[in-house]
């Protein structure tokens, strides 16, 4: 047997084994998907590993200032000229 023939045989066998492993892996993936339980509510379909981060109160942005009603300031309708 020639060295070239040996290398060709090794390459062909490697390619066939790779294709066979790919097919077996795909079948295992499809079987795993078929066994997965169906989510009945949104909580079951929520991410299992990540949780929303709630910053502590000291890091939370301050609430916007609330405008108080000023009796001396005209209302929006009066400022536009409407009566």
C-alpha positions in Angstrom: 0.0 0.0 0.0 1.3 3.4 -1.0 1.6 6.2 1.5 -0.8 8.3 -0.6 -3.4 5.6 -0.5 -3.0 5.3 3.2 -3.5 9.1 3.7 -6.5 9.1 1.4 -8.0 6.2 3.4 -7.5 8.1 6.7 -9.0 11.3 5.3 -12.1 9.5 3.8 -12.7 7.6 7.1 -12.3 10.8 9.1 -14.9 12.6 6.9 -17.4 9.7 7.2 -17.0 9.5 10.9 -17.5 13.3 11.2 -20.7 13.1 9.1 -22.0 10.1 11.2 -21.3 12.0 14.5 -23.1 15.1 13.1 -26.2 13.0 12.2 -26.2 11.3 15.7 -25.8 14.7 17.4 -28.7 16.2 15.4 -30.9 13.2 16.3 -30.0 13.6 20.0 -30.8 17.3 19.8 -34.2 16.6 18.3 -35.0 14.0 20.9 -34.0 16.4 23.6 -36.4 19.1 22.2 -39.2 16.5 22.1 -38.7 15.7 25.8 -38.8 19.4 26.9 -42.0 20.2 28.8 -44.3 22.8 27.2 -44.5 26.0 29.2 -48.1 26.5 30.4 -47.6 30.0 31.8 -45.3 32.9 31.3 -43.4 32.2 34.5 -42.2 28.8 33.2 -41.0 30.5 30.0 -39.1 33.2 31.9 -35.3 33.0 31.9 -34.1 30.6 34.5 -30.6 32.0 35.0 -31.0 35.8 34.9 -33.0 38.0 37.2 -33.8 41.7 36.9 -31.6 44.0 38.9 -33.3 46.4 41.3 -30.9 49.1 42.3 -30.8 50.0 46.0 -32.7 53.1 47.1 -29.5 55.2 47.4 -28.7 54.5 43.7 -32.2 55.0 42.4 -32.7 58.3 40.5 -34.7 60.9 42.5 -38.3 61.5 41.7 -39.0 64.6 39.5 -40.2 67.6 41.5 -43.9 68.1 41.8 -45.2 71.5 40.7 -47.5 73.0 43.3 -50.5 74.9 42.2 -49.6 78.6 42.5 -52.8 80.7 42.8 -51.0 83.8 41.5 -49.9 82.2 38.3 -52.5 82.1 35.5 -53.8 78.7 34.4 -52.8 77.3 31.0 -56.0 78.4 29.4 -55.8 81.9 30.7 -52.1 82.3 29.6 -53.1 81.4 26.0 -55.8 84.1 26.0 -58.8 81.7 26.2 -61.5 82.5 28.7 
